[in-house]
Amino acid sequence: MTVAEVKRAMRQAALRRRQTISKANIETVKNAAFSAARHFDQAIPISTHAVLAGYWPMRNEFDVRPLLTNLHNSGHTCGLPVVVADDQPLIFREWNPKTVLQSAAFGAMAPPQNAPVIMPDVLLVPLLAFDDHGYRLGYGGGFFDRTLAHIRRFRMDILAVGIAYAEQHVDAVPHQPHDQRLDWVVTEEGALQTMKKTAGVGKTATL
């Protein structure tokens, strides 16, 4: 089998696994989100002025909203991803807890078009599976890999942090040259550092 074929098979199994996890007791899922937020705060060193971009959970993704709210309340500028086109990097528009989100591509929710575009220092990334080396399995569209590759061409200090349930860990994620590694993975059980780096300070910019 090719790497792409192995990924497709693993993706289906990972989707089923995450769906099973997310159907657990609602309090368990809720507690996982707050535990991950706490582990992020305790483990990952970020600048006081760092700009962060997350995601709005869909398809049983790990709920990152408590973490985003904590980061906003701590004074960080936060944003959410917006799909520009299938073959283009994502852009990120500013978000705060009062932002009224709009329906966007692929069933996602995103800030309105008049929200400022930001350049993240820290990117919170959803995933289907991850390994100890920081490789992640996504949905196959390549949006986050394409975006990280684009940003890392001129911003090597960006931190990519996968957010997941601990049970989404696998021994090895098959990877290809275009796949971008995560610097950290945060779960309800703790934070795993896969590459050593510290996030820089934030700035508003276009991608």
N, C-alpha and C positions, 0 to 999 in steps of 0.2 A: 504494500500500500504506500502511496505517496504521503508526504507530510500533510498535505491539504485533506486527503481522505481520512487520515487518522484524526485530524482536528474535527472533521465533520462528525465522525462517530463519537468522539469524546464530548463534543458540544451537545449532542442529544442526551447523553447520559448525565451531563452536568446540569442541563435544564431540568431534567426529572429530579435530580438530587436537590437542587435549590427549591423547586416547587414543594417537595416533601418537607424541607426545613421550614419554609415560610408558612406552612399549614399547621405548624405547632401551635401550642397555646398562645393566644394573642399577647399575654403578659410576658411570655418568654421572648417573643419577637421584639416587643417594646423594650424590654430590659436589655436585650442584645444591642439595640441602637444606642442606648445611653451608656452602656459599658464600653462600646467602641469609642464613643466620644471622649470618655474619661481616659482611655488608654492613649488615644491620639494626643490629648493635652499633656499627659505625663511623659510621653516618650519622644515625641518629635519636636526637635528644636526649630522654631521658625521665628523670623524677625517680627518685632512688634508691628512693623508697617507692611508685612507681607500681604499680598493680594491672593485670595484663594478662589478657585472655581470648583464647584461640585457637580451634582446632577440631581434631578428630581426622580425618585425611584419609580420604576415601572417593571412589569413582567417579574414580579416577586424579587426584585433587587433589594439588597440590604438597605435599610432605611438610614440615610445619611442626614436627614433633616435635623435631628437634635445636634449633631456636630456642626452643621452650617449655622444654626441659630446661635450656638455657643460662640463660634468664631465671630459672627457679626456682633454679638453683644460684647465681645472683647475688643472691639474697635477695628476689626479687619474688614476691608472691602471684599465682598463675596460676589460670585457670579455663577451663572448656569450656562451650559453649552447650547449653541444654536447651529443647526445644519444649514450650510450655505448651498452645497450641491453634493451629489454622491461622491465625486472624486476630489473634493476640496477639504482642507482642514476645517475643523470646527472653529467658530468664533465664540466668545463668551460675553454675555451681557450682564450688567450689574443686577444683583438681586438683594433684597432685604426681606424680613418677615412680612412686611406689608405689601410687597409686590403682588399685583394681580397677574397671575400667569395666563398664558394663552396656549391653545393647542398648536402643536408644531409637528414636524415631520416624524414619521415612524411611531406616532402615538405619544410622543414626548410632550412635556410642558415646558414652556420657555418664557422669559421676560418679554415684554412688548418691544416692538421695533425701535421705539424712541429711548429705550434704556441704553445708557452708555456702554460702549464696548471696552472691556478690560483685558489686560495682559496678566495672566496668573503667574505667581511665583510657586504656588502649590496647586497641583491638580488632583482632585479626588476622583478615582476611576472605578466604575462598576466592573464586575467580571463574573464569569461562570466558574472558573477554576484558576488556581495559582499554585506555584511551587516555591521552594526555598530560594531559588535563584532569581526570583522576581519576574518570571515569565507568567503571563496571564492568558487565559482563553476568553475571547470576547464572542460577540454574535456573528462575526465574520465580515462585517461591513468595513472594518479597518479604520473607522473614524478616529478613535483615540490613538492608534499607532501612527496614523498619518499626521495627526495634530502634534503629537509629541516629537516626531521626527522633524516637523517643520519648525517648532519652537526651539528644539535643541540645536538647530543649525546656528542660532545666534544667542541662545540663552541656555548654556549648559548647566546653570545652577538651578533650573526648575526642578522641583520635587514632584515625582509621580507617586501617589499613594493609593494603592488598591484598597477598597473597602469590601469586606466579605464576611461570611460566616466561617468559623474555623473548620467546619465540615467540608468546605469547598476546597480545602487543601488536597493536592495530589502529589504523587512522587515526582512526576515530571510532566511539564506541558510541552508538547512538540512545538518547535519554533522554526521560523524562517528568517532570512536576513532582514526583512522589513519589520519584524516584530520588535517593539520597544519594551525594554525591561522597566519594571517598577522599582523605585528606590525603597519603598516600604509597603508592607501589607498590614492593615489594621483589622482585627476581628474582635468579637466580643470577649475573646480570651487573652488578648494582648497585641503587641506590635512587633512585627518582624522587619528588621532592617536588612535589605539585600544589597544595597550600594551605599557607600559613605559619602554624604553630601549634606550641606546646610542651605536652606532656602535663603535667598537674598531679600531685599526690600522690594516692596511693590511699586508699580507705576501704572498709570492708565495709558493704554496704547492700542493701536489696531493691529490685527494679525494680517 
